[in-house]
Amino acid sequence: MAFPEPKPRGPELPQKRLKMLECGQGAVRAVRFNVDGNYCLTCGSDKTLKLWNPLRGTLLRTYSGHGYEVLDAAGSFDNSNLCSGGGDKAVVLWDVASGQVVRKFRGHAGKVNTVQFNEEATVILSGSIDSSIRCWDCRSRRHDPVQKLEEARDGISSVKVSDHEVLAGSVDGRVRRYDLRMGQLFSDYVGSECDQAVGQEREAGEAKGPQPTCLSTPPLLPGPITCTCFSRDGQCILVSSLDSKLRLLDKDTGELLGEYTGHKNQEYKLDCCLSERDTHVVSCSEDGKVFFWDLVEGVLALALQVGPGVVQSLAYHPTEPCLLTATGGSIHCWREEAYKAESDTG
């Protein structure tokens, strides 16, 4: 007699606060997991970058070298290097073990909002309010970027990198995807209240045509994009904008697959992402909460109260239901309700 296979467990959402860490960095501008999710980075308004073990709540190292607040950071695939960017217009490459600056790249004309390594950690990509993305060779001694991507018409708010693609969100209301294998640029327009009126414009290559306008009177401007990311399976793109909406786009066709509303995002650059199994859309909010929506149904699954102020940054663990949130000068580590900390199992 064959027994039926047990049903797979449904996705669990991190809603139990495990740790709260006062970072001592002024305001925490960004929190980021490393590649395997064992450590995290916090970017402070006091010009420092800190490395933590978030589950234990221990500070491992402080990195000092920026001349102004640090706005974003990322770790390399082998955890040997970090990169960071900030208000001093510089992109910094760090040695994790020694805490020393390896290289400092200058060339942006404004603050650096976002930084990412490529897969091999040989190139750093940085996006700035000067409307450009610059690619810096970590192995070369040259001071100039090896490439500049200057198609945006306003500041770059978000850059994400896959094995052969660069995804960029801009304040000009467009999501641009650079396919490095094919040598093509795809540009998707995201409007603030215009989606039903004009749908979506999609460009390939560098062709420039007339801009879509709303059919309402007066015409509305595109919503500045605050964050973009790939889905874990690489098939979709999640876009957040200052009209308090998140949109899920098909990466290849640009088709609008879903919209997610209920949070507040009208003033600040806030993070969004997908959960570790692509089951939920997750976003910061200006009302002190983190919102979770079911990816397919589009319904709100959880509004997690983090604190009284703006939740300005979040990071989702790459393989587990674990969430980091940053609000004010502290970060919070969240796990699913069934999670037992090591100290609880002894």
FENBEL-V517820 format. One record per pair of residues at least 6 apart in sequence whose C-alpha atoms are under 7 Angstrom apart, sorted by the first residue. I is the first residue (numbers start at 0). GAP is how many residues later the second one is. Records with the same first field share a line. If there is no record, write none. Layout:
BEGIN
I: GAP + GAP
END
This chain:
BEGIN
11: 309 + 324
12: 308 + 323
13: 307 + 308 + 309 + 320 + 321 + 322
14: 289 + 319 + 320 + 321 + 322
15: 318 + 319 + 320 + 321
16: 315 + 316 + 317 + 318
17: 315 + 316 + 317
18: 36 + 38 + 313 + 314
19: 310 + 311 + 312 + 313
20: 36 + 309 + 310 + 311
21: 307 + 308 + 309
22: 306 + 307
23: 305
24: 19 + 20 + 21 + 23 + 304
25: 18 + 19 + 20 + 303
26: 17 + 18 + 301 + 302
27: 14 + 15 + 16 + 17 + 298 + 299 + 300 + 301 + 302
28: 14 + 15 + 16 + 42 + 283 + 284
29: 12 + 13 + 41 + 42 + 283 + 296
30: 9 + 10 + 11 + 12 + 282 + 283 + 284 + 295
31: 8 + 9 + 10 + 42 + 283
32: 6 + 7 + 8 + 282 + 284
33: 6 + 41
34: 40 + 42
35: 282
36: 280 + 281
37: 15
38: 12 + 13 + 14 + 15
39: 11 + 12 + 13 + 14
40: 8 + 9 + 10 + 11
41: 7 + 8 + 9
42: 6 + 7 + 27 + 28 + 29 + 30
43: 25 + 26
44: 24 + 25
45: 23
46: 17 + 19 + 20 + 21 + 22 + 23
47: 14 + 15 + 16 + 18 + 22
48: 13 + 14 + 15 + 21
49: 11 + 12 + 13
50: 8 + 9 + 10 + 11
51: 6 + 7 + 8
52: 6
53: 279
62: 36
65: 22
66: 21
67: 18 + 19 + 20
68: 17 + 18
69: 15 + 16 + 17
70: 14 + 15 + 42
71: 12 + 13 + 14 + 41 + 42 + 43
72: 10 + 11 + 12 + 42
73: 8 + 9 + 10 + 41 + 42 + 43
74: 6 + 7 + 8
75: 6 + 41 + 45
76: 42 + 43 + 44
79: 15 + 16
80: 12 + 13 + 14 + 15
81: 11 + 12 + 13 + 14
82: 9 + 10 + 11 + 32
83: 7 + 8 + 9 + 31
84: 6 + 7 + 27 + 28 + 29 + 30
85: 25 + 26 + 27
86: 24 + 25
87: 23
88: 17 + 19 + 20 + 21 + 22 + 23
89: 14 + 15 + 16 + 22
90: 13 + 14 + 15
91: 9 + 11 + 12 + 13
92: 8 + 9 + 10 + 11
93: 6 + 7 + 8
94: 6 + 7
104: 38
107: 20 + 22
108: 21
109: 18 + 19 + 20
110: 17 + 18
111: 14 + 15 + 16 + 17
112: 14 + 15 + 16 + 44
113: 12 + 13 + 14 + 43 + 44 + 45
114: 9 + 10 + 11 + 12 + 44
115: 8 + 9 + 10 + 43 + 44 + 45
116: 6 + 7 + 8
117: 6 + 43
118: 44
121: 15 + 16 + 17
122: 12 + 13 + 14 + 15
123: 11 + 12 + 13 + 14
124: 8 + 9 + 10 + 11
125: 7 + 8 + 9
126: 6 + 7 + 29 + 30 + 31 + 32
127: 27 + 28
128: 26 + 27
129: 25
130: 19 + 21 + 22 + 23 + 24 + 25
131: 16 + 17 + 18 + 20 + 24
132: 15 + 16 + 17
133: 11 + 13 + 14 + 15
134: 10 + 11 + 12 + 13
135: 9 + 10
136: 8 + 9
151: 18
152: 19
153: 16 + 17 + 18
154: 15 + 16
155: 13 + 14 + 15
156: 12 + 13 + 14 + 68 + 69 + 70
157: 10 + 11 + 12 + 68 + 69 + 70
158: 7 + 8 + 9 + 10
159: 6 + 7 + 8 + 69
160: 6
163: 15 + 16 + 17
164: 12 + 13 + 14 + 15
165: 11 + 12 + 13
166: 9 + 10 + 11
167: 7 + 8 + 9 + 60
168: 6 + 7 + 56 + 57 + 58 + 59
169: 54 + 55
170: 53 + 54
171: 50 + 52
172: 16 + 17 + 18 + 49 + 50 + 51 + 52
173: 13 + 14 + 15 + 16
174: 12 + 13 + 14
175: 9 + 10 + 11 + 12
176: 8 + 9 + 10
177: 6 + 7 + 8
178: 6
183: 20 + 21
184: 19 + 20 + 21
185: 16 + 17 + 18 + 19
186: 15 + 16 + 17
187: 12 + 13 + 14 + 15 + 66
188: 11 + 12 + 13
189: 10 + 32 + 33
190: 30 + 31 + 32
191: 29 + 30 + 31 + 51
193: 20
196: 17 + 18
197: 14 + 16
201: 52
212: 6
213: 6
222: 18 + 19 + 20
223: 17 + 18
224: 15 + 16 + 17
225: 14 + 15 + 16 + 43 + 44
226: 12 + 13 + 43 + 44 + 45
227: 9 + 10 + 11 + 12
228: 8 + 9 + 10 + 44
229: 6 + 7 + 8
230: 6 + 43 + 47
231: 46
234: 15 + 16
235: 12 + 13 + 14 + 15
236: 11 + 12 + 13 + 14
237: 8 + 9 + 10 + 11
238: 7 + 8 + 9
239: 6 + 7 + 32
241: 23 + 24 + 25
242: 22 + 23
243: 17 + 19 + 20 + 21 + 22
244: 14 + 15 + 16
245: 13 + 14 + 15
246: 9 + 11 + 12 + 13
247: 8 + 9 + 10 + 11
248: 6 + 7 + 8
249: 6 + 7
257: 40
258: 39
259: 33 + 38
262: 22 + 28
263: 21 + 22 + 23
264: 20 + 21
269: 14 + 42 + 43
270: 12 + 13 + 41 + 42 + 43
271: 10 + 11 + 12
272: 8 + 9 + 10
273: 6 + 7 + 8
274: 6 + 7 + 41
275: 41 + 42 + 43 + 44 + 45
278: 15 + 16
279: 12 + 13 + 14 + 15
280: 11 + 12 + 13 + 14
281: 8 + 9 + 10 + 11
282: 7 + 8 + 9
283: 6 + 7 + 27 + 28 + 29 + 30
284: 25 + 26
285: 23 + 24 + 25
286: 22 + 23
287: 17 + 18 + 19 + 20 + 21 + 22 + 23
288: 14 + 15 + 16 + 17 + 18 + 22
289: 13 + 14 + 15 + 16
290: 11 + 12 + 13
291: 8 + 9 + 10 + 11
292: 6 + 7 + 8 + 9
293: 6 + 7
308: 18
309: 17
310: 14 + 15 + 16
311: 14 + 15
312: 12 + 13
313: 10 + 11 + 12
314: 8 + 9 + 10
315: 6 + 7 + 8
316: 6
320: 14 + 15
321: 12 + 13
322: 10 + 11 + 12
323: 7 + 8 + 9 + 10
324: 6 + 7 + 8
325: 6
END
